[in-house]
Amino acid sequence: MFLTISTSGTPERPATDLGFLLHKHPQSAQAFTTSYGTAHVFYPEASAERCTAALLLEVDPVALVRRGKGKGHGGAPDAALAQYVNDRPYAASSLLAVALSGVFSSALRGVCKARPERAEEALPLRVEIPALPARGGPDLVRKLFEPLGWAVTVEAVPLDEAFPQWGVSRYVRLVLEGEVRLARALRHLYVLLPVLDDAKHYWVSADEVDKLLRAGEGWLAEHPEQKLITSRYLARRWSLTRQATERLELLRLANADDMEVETLDNAVDAVDAVDAADEPGATEERAVPLAVRRREVILAELRASGAARVLDLGCGQGQLVQELLKDVRFTEIVGVDVSVRALTVAARRLGLDRMGERQAARVRLVQGSLAYTDKRLKGYDAAVLSEVVEHLDLPRLPALEYAVFGSARPRTVLVTTPNVEYNVRWETLAAGHARHGDHRFEWTRAEFRDWAERVAGRHGYQVRYVPVGPDDPEVGPPTQMAVFTRAEQPNDEKEEKAA
């Protein structure tokens, strides 16, 4: 398998900076052992004007069969001879994608301490792959790469050049050219090479969804062929494909309308910040944005509960995480969000890369969907769902309920959501409209309490209610909060340790 990446430059900005970005010196030929053979990195040319890095992957067919325990790529049993005689050593596929991620791992993440400014720049790149299996032919290759900004030159390889009447093979020669960040270009290849091959050489497990979303950050959610990419990348495993599709849809909604840093759980903040003059009888106190009030009330309840280890479920930009970090009584803070982009923004907001070691040990940002159980969320003192539930379709709410109250089971859970009855007090909000376009519902106080009582009863919690914002005598507060407290049981501690 063979792939080259080329770029051009000037004496002031030499093309050999490619070596810094890939973390591989242009004057050295390097070899890396993989589970399936050896990956070689070398530079056929390296000057200030032009630099080319080549990745050659030598696949050991015997090692591939042994690792697969007698199965071919994708996990399907092959004929005995076909396990050893196939295209794996010669045609770019998921094997090459895995080699890319292993050999160029820092470049894939966009990390370059020596040339950080170059890592953020779009470079004039040319990627060449002489043999690429493409189930769908040149047309599919163009459909996958052209929406990403690449100029695509693709040529079908004939079955036999001496006999053109035999037609073409499933292989193509591919050249991609464009002004693209190197990290993004590598991520495109990492995802789309196995998609075009439509086969994987290893068992596809649940963590492949996280890999796909990490590599697809910033482009996959809006790609016109997203469904095909997701299905093929996950080897057509229906459950994983559904999970990835749902998470990508949430990510797309989070990025809708050019929300640069706004995510699902805090999109309502734009309404919260309405001028005090829009509210009848506004006072200086009421001019405080509702988002700020909400965080103040949440922090007060967490302190009163005695919680030290806290989950912020749907952490978005990380405003609440930032406030929690200011209080040393919170010794472990975990922010969870489905959006990789949101977590990136939160990391920048918190300054994780500049944070001292002691402070950094207190905080962690985790990607995950609240619609699925997650063992990483077990054993915490408290969890916060601030302006999250209203962004889920009602049929999906029981899944979130079980994931938080049935599986994670923190001792205290705080849930805030808009009070739809208060909407009549927003003069800038049209009658009958929700506070944000992505709200799937907004509950009255009675509806919220009915839901909260049922959840508490099913999972062994007690619940009380706290108003957030001015408590209007007729329509109640703008935000309603339920405080769930799990009754202590003698075997609680044993169960948590076992989990």
URWOTA-V827805 format. One record per backbone hydrogen bond with DSSP energy under -1.0 kcal/mol. NH is the residue of the N-H (numbers start at 1). CO is the residue of the C=O. Records with the same first field share a line. If there is no record, write none. Layout:
NH->CO ; CO
This chain:
3->55
4->128
5->53
6->126
7->51
9->49
10->13
15->48
17->14
18->15
19->16
21->17
22->18
24->19
28->25
30->41
32->39
34->37
38->58
39->32
40->56
41->30
42->54
47->50
51->7
52->45
53->5
54->42
55->3
56->40
57->1
58->38
60->36
64->60
65->61
66->62
67->63
68->64
69->66
70->65
72->76
74->200
75->72
83->79
84->81
85->81
90->87
91->87
92->131
97->93
98->94
99->95
100->96
101->97
102->98
103->99
104->100
108->104
109->105
111->106
119->115
123->180
125->123 ; 178
126->6
127->176
128->4
129->174
132->172
134->170
135->196
136->134
137->134
141->137
142->138
143->139
144->140
145->141
146->142
148->145
149->146
150->145
151->177
153->175
155->173
157->171
159->167
163->160
166->163
167->164
169->157
172->132
173->155
174->129
175->153
176->127
177->151
178->125
180->123
185->181
186->182
187->183
188->184
189->185
190->186
191->187
192->188
193->189
196->192
197->193
198->194
199->194
208->205
209->206
211->207
212->208
213->209
214->210
215->211
216->212
219->216
220->216
223->220
226->223
229->225
230->226
231->227
232->228
233->229
234->230
235->232
236->231
237->234
241->237
242->238
243->239
244->240
245->241
246->242
247->243
248->244
249->245
250->246
251->247
252->248
253->249
254->250
255->251
259->256
260->258
266->263
269->266
270->267
271->268
272->268
273->269
274->271
278->275
279->276
282->279
288->285
290->272
293->289
294->290
295->291
296->292
297->293
298->294
299->295
300->296
301->297
302->298
303->299
304->300
305->301
307->302
310->332
311->382
312->334
313->384
314->336
315->336
318->315
322->318
323->319
324->320
325->321
327->324
330->327
331->329
332->308
333->362
334->310
335->364
336->312
337->366
343->339
344->340
345->341
346->342
347->343
348->344
349->345
350->346
351->347
352->347
354->351
360->356
361->357
362->359
364->333
366->335
368->337
372->369
377->374
378->375
381->309
382->309
383->412
384->311
385->414
387->416
391->388
392->389
396->393
397->394
400->396
401->397
402->398
403->399
404->400
405->401
407->402
408->403
409->404
412->381
413->484
414->383
415->482
416->385
417->480
419->478
420->443
422->419
423->420
425->422
426->423
429->426
433->430
439->436
440->390
448->444
449->445
450->446
451->447
452->448
453->449
454->450
455->451
456->452
457->453
458->454
459->455
461->456
462->485
464->483
466->481
468->479
472->470 ; 476
476->472
479->468
480->417
481->466
482->415
483->464
484->413
485->462
486->411
487->460
492->489
495->491
496->492
497->493
498->494
499->495
